Amino acid sequence: MSNVIPLNFSARQACLINKALKERAKNTGASDKQRRHALVAVGLKALAEGRSTATAIALGNSDMRPRRLAAVSGFGPEAA
């Protein structure tokens, strides 16, 4: 027997998110791995939690944003 897992969103919503994240990844130079993570682990999860399609796209886009860490070279007034 197979199990049917009901989803809180439609296939159309998933396609819209996928299309938007593909376009964003192409424009920012994100890797395919980053795009898939943004889609599956962030975007579709947000939809499953009941958030809107626009929110899921925004969260996916922010997940693909490159992370930059500021290097701190000391403490005190000379560090600034």
Protein Blocks (a to p, Z undefined) as FASTA:
>chain_A
ZZddddfbdfklmmmmmmmmmmmmmmnopafklmmmmmmmmmmmmmmnopafklmmmmmm
mmmpccdddddebedjklZZ
